[in-house]
Amino acid sequence: MKILLTGATGYIGKRLLPVLLAQNHEVICCVRDLKRFDANSYHSPNVSIIEIDFLENETLNKLPHDIEIAFYLIHSMSAAADEFS
């Protein structure tokens, strides 16, 4: 199955990714900063990374169109409550 994993560098995303790879899924990880994610530590050809900021519309065209499942693990803890949309 082809899975999109947002929040791949977060607490839950880091723990979910190895489980999905162990089940032989193809996982596309969305990260805001490529430097914060080390795909080599997962030793799997089934993991790929795209740098995307969901608050910037122009980066959304990087999203694959053939995703079967998406895990949306993005939060806004760093944003002010009055700026949350």
Protein Blocks (a to p, Z undefined) as FASTA:
>chain_A
ZZddehklmmklmmmmmmmmmnopacddddfblklpcfklnopakbccddddfkbmklmm
mpcfkbfbdcdfbdfklpcfklpZZ
